[in-house]
């Protein structure tokens, strides 16, 4: 893929989350996640132009609610999906995402060895 701009591996997920646009929460579903961002499918969200978002979510196996700021990079109106690049998060949130991705990668590697 010559156009591929992502530098980090994406992991498929199914996470329901809030995406705040101008302070208003909108329900979304995350389709994948990486250290750098998420692909979101809109569930209950009007078609509003937006660039800056705040995401609020829990990762599977984690009790903490993560709050991560991001920018909407690409949108697919037909699929009702949007790619969001993370721009700001706490160190604790970064560590939760790293641990989640590491555990998933380890499980995937073990499964491929069976």
Secondary structure, 3 states (H helix, E strand, C coil): CCCCCCCCCCEEEEEEEEEEECCEEEEEEEEEECCCEEEEEEEECCCCCCCEEEEEECCCCCCCCEEEEEEEEEEECCCCEEEEEEEECCHHHHHHHHHHHHHHHHHHHHHHHC
